[in-house]
Amino acid sequence: MESIEWKSEADVKAYLVRVVERGYVVFAVIGALASSMRFFYTGWQPLYTIHLGIALMLLALHWSPTTIVSTAFRIYACICMPALVGLAGLYTFGFYGNGLAWIIVACAVAAVFLSLRAVIAFSVLMWTGIVAIGMLYIRKELTLPVDGGGYIHLYLGWMPIFVSSVVLIAIITSVVFGYKRAIEHLLSTTMAQRDIIHHQAAHDPLTGLPNKTLVDDRLAMACERATRDNALAALLFIDLDGFKGVNDSKGHEAGDRVLVEVARRLEAGLRKVDTAARLGGDEFLVVLDGIASRADADKVAAKLIELIARPIEVGAEAVHIGASIGIAVFPEDTRKVSDLVRLADGAMYGVKRAGKNGYQRVADAMPPHM
């Protein structure tokens, strides 16, 4: 099967109708020849004209550009052509032929492409045609063009059945597995798109770090685990020092590169269980999950300050920035998760007032540690 980029239901229908067309074309070539050969026993029947005409139409349809013949027209052709072959076959040979099989194929193809109401209406129409033809034979208003007893013993009588059984099974199998493949592909695409949307909704588009929405969830879960495990959780509120000067002097593109590099360094300086997030602008949050003491939070803050202070390459130059960090610890500073950001923010401003580039705890009345 060819590789197709399915982006919508229309793409799926275009693919499936091509699958059906290929099966029809195979039968059109072989079946039309088989029908013509029966001429030597049955004489030329209207059914054979229909077979040859449909064969030519299918070949023309299959090789016609999609820009000329729409997918909708192809769908209706793929439904109506086997229905016409089936009804004509029943009309000509009754149940000695394979007309019913082609009507079943037409209904199966209709079920793939049409709405339930349309499929029911089409099926009722086919059933009505079958009953009408059957009644004509029962009332002897129609008769077979050949001797049924002799015809059934002929190779020419069975040859269309032999050919049709292979082609019909191939068509039905191709449609079913093609539809299955399309559904699986669409489900996979939908799930991938859902994951992308979910990621975009919960992450900062510039740095790829979690945003405020996601970090709030991570903070709440960290506090729940701290309560359950009799441990601590900490929130670090980080504001970059000197970032505005870089942004103003070197432009927003340089500023963005600095923010991306800071995000990378924050992630590198944390454990896998911890979370770094961008709050907005040059403000970041870090959630420390399951720490044993305040000293652990102090060590992380000092480490992050050191990482951020390292030169950052922006083009051919290296820029230097710092970080002011406020630390709030759960449950020692507060048992309200909603207060942690506010308390850590206040501690961070204490660092700013004291000279920047340091960290300070909420409960620490001493000057920030340098």
N, C-alpha and C positions, 0 to 999 in steps of 0.2 A: 504494500500500500504506500502511496506517495505521502510525503510529509506535508501536512497542511497546518497552517496557523489558524486555529479556531479561536475567534474572538467573539462570535455571536451565534445566535441560533441560525441565522442566514448562512453562515459558513458551514455549519453542520449539515444543513439541508443540501447545500451545493455539493458537499462531499458525498452524502448518501445517494443523491440522485445520480451521480456519476457511477457509483458502485452498481446501482440497478441497471443503468444504461449499458454498462459493459456486459453484464449477464444477458441482457436482451439482445445485444448485437451478436453474441456468440450463437444464441438460438436462432436469430434472424437468418444468419448465413446457413447454418446446418439445417434448421427446421424448414426453411423455404425450399431447399433442395429436396428434402425428404418428402414434402408435400407435393412437389412437382413430379417426383418419381411415381407417386401413387396414381398419377394420371393414366398410366398404362393399364391399370386394372379398373379404376373407378370412372374413368373419363374426367374431363376437366370440370371441377366443381367451383362454385363461387367462393368457397372457403380458400381455395388455392390462390385465387386472385387477391383475396384479403391478405393472405400470408405474404405474398410477394410485395404487395403494396406497403404493408407494415414494415417488411424487411428494408425496403428502400427508404422509408420515412425514418426508421431507426438509425440507419447508417448516416443519413443526412443530418439527423438531430445530433448524433454522437460527435460528428466531426465539425459541427457548426460552432463558431466562437461564442463564448458566454456573453460577449458584448452585444451579440445580435439576438440570441434566443435567451430569454430570461429563465431563471431557476424555476419560477412559478409555472411557466409554460412547460418546462421539462417534467416537472412533478405531475401535472395533469396528464401529460402524454404517457408517462410511465404507469399511470393508473388506468387510463382509458384503453391503451393498446392491448394489454393482456385481457382486459374485460371483453373487448371486441373479439379477440381470438377465441376466448372461451365460449362466448355465446354463439359465435359462428360455428365453432366446432361441435357444440351440442346440437345446433340446428341441423348440421349436415350429417353427423354420424351418431347422434344420440349419445348413449353411454358407452358406445364402442370406442369413442375417441377419448382424448384427454382434455376436453373443454372445461370440465369441472375444476381440474387442477389449475388451469390458468385463471379461472375466476377466483380461486382461493389466493393465488399470488396477487391478483389485483387488489383484493381486500386487505391482504397483509401489507402491501405497499401503501395503500390508503391509510392504514392504521398508523404507519410511521410518520406520515406527512400531514394528515388532516386532523381536524378537531374531532372529538368523540361524536358530536352530533352529526357532522358530515360523514363520518365512517359508518354510523348506524344507517343514515339515509342511503348511502351508497350500497351497503350490504343488503338492505331491504330491496333496493332496485335490482341487484343481481339475483336475489332469491326469487323475485317476481318474474324475472326473465327465465330462470330455470324452470319454474312451475309452468309458465306459459308454454315453453317449448315441450316440456314433458307432457302436458295435456294434449298438445297437438299430435304427439306420437301415440298417446294412449287412445285418442279418438280416431287414429289412423288418417288424420289429415296430412301428416308427414310420414314419409317412408324413407328407408335407407336407400342410398343410390347404389348399393351393392348387396349381394347376398351375405347376411351377417355370419351365417355358419361357415361359408367359404372364406370370407374376409379374415376371420379370426385365426385361420390356419396359415395365413400368408406372412412372409417376411416383410413385405411392404406394408401390411396392416400393423405389424408390431413395431416397425422401425421408428415411427414418430414417438411411440411410447418409450422406447429405449432411450432415444435422444432426449425427450422431454424430462424423463425421470432424473437424468444427470443434471441437466441445465436448471430445472426447477429447484432441485435440492441446493445447487450451487447458489442460485439467486437468493433463495430464502436464507441460507446460511450466511451469505455475504451481507445481506441487509441486517440480519440480527446481530452479527458480530460487528458490523460497521456502526450500528446504532449503539451497541455496548461500548465500543471504543470511543465514540463521540461523547457519550455520557460520562465515561471515566475521565476523559480529557477535560471536559467542561467542569466536572467536580474538582479535579486537581487544580485547574486554573482558578476556579472560584475560591477554593481554600487558600491558594497562594495569594490571591488578591485580598482576601479577608485578612491574612496574616500581615500583608504589606500595610493595609489600612490601619490595622490594630497597632502595628509598630509605629506608623507615622503619628497616630493619635497619642501615643504614649512616650514618644521620644523627640528630642530636640532635632530639628532638621539640619542644623549646621554641624553640631558635634557628634550626633548620634547617641548622646547620653539620654537617660530617662528624663522626662520633664516633670513638672510639679505634680501632675496627676499621678504618675506612676510612683514617684518617690514618696508621696503621701501614703500610698498603699504599702510600700516597702517599710516605711517607718512604723506604721501601725503593726505590721507583722513582727518587726523586730522587737517592739515593745511587748507584744503578746508573748513572744518566746522568752523575753527577759523575765516577765512575771512568772511564767511557768517553770523556768529553769533556775530561778533565783539568781539571775545574772543582771547585767546592766546593758543598756543600749545608749548610744550617744549620737547626737546630731551636730555636725560641724557646718557652720554658716561661713562661707568663704567669699570675700570680696577682693578682687585684684587691685593691687596698688600700682599706679603708673600706667594702667591700661589706656586711660583716656588720652594721655599724651601720645602714646603710640598710634592710637586711632586717628587723632587729629593731625599729627605730623606726617604719617606715612599712608593714611587712607584706610577706608573700611576693609578693603581686601586684605591688607596687612593685619588689621585688627582681627579679621575672621581667622586668619592663619594662626594667630597667637591663641585665640580661643580654642581652636581645634587641638593645638599642641598641649595646651593646659589640660584639656579633657583627657588626652592620651596619657599624660603624666599622672593625673589623678587616678585613673584606672590602674596604671602600673604600680602605684603606691599602696593599693588596697588589697585586701583578701578577696577571694571569690564570693564570700558571703556578704561583703559590704557593697554599698551602692553609691556611686557618684552620679550627680544629676546637675543639669544646668537650670537654674531658676529663671534666668533672663539676663540680658546685657552681659556684664562681667561678674555676675553672682552665681555661685555654685553651692550645692548642698552635698554633704556626705553623711550617709547613715552607717554607723558602726554597729554590727549585729553581734550580740553575745560577747561583750567584753567583761573582764573580771573586775576592773577598777578604773577610777578616773585617770590613773597614770597611763593606762593603755590608750585612752583618747588623747592625752597629752603627747605621747610618743608619735601617734599617727599624725597629729597636727604639725609637730615639728618636722616630721619627715616630708609632709606635703609642702610645707614652706620651703624646705631645702630644694625639693624637686622643681617647684615653680620658679625659684630664684635663678636657676641655671639659665644661661643664655639661650635665646630662641632665635633660630635662623629665619630671617625674613628677607628673601632675595639674597643679595650679597652682603647684607648687614646682620648683626646680632643685636637683639634688643633685650633689655633687662626689665623685669617687672617683679613685684612682690605680692604677698598675700596677707590679708588680715583675717583671722579666723576666730569666731566665737563658738564656744563649746557648751552644749546643754546636755545633761545626762539624765536618763530615765532609769529609775524613778526617784533618784536623789534630789534633782532640782525641781521636778514636778511629776505628778502622776497623770496629768492631762496631756495626752499626745498632741492635742491641738495647740498647746502652749509652747512646745519645744522650739518651733521655728521662731516665734516671737522672742523667746528668751535668748536663743543663740544669736539672733540678729542684734539684740541689745548688747550682748557681750562683744560681738564683732565691732560695733561702734565704739565700745570702750577701748578697743585696740587702736582704732582710727584716731581717737582723741589723744591717746598716749604716744602717738608717733608712728603708727602703722607697722606693717611687716612683722607680725607676731601673733600669738594666740592668747586667749583668755577664757577662763571658765565663767559660768554664770555666777557662781557663788564666790568667786575669787575677787577679793577687794584689793589685792596687790596689783601693782602695775603689770602690764602684759610681759610675759616671758620672752626674752629676746634670744 
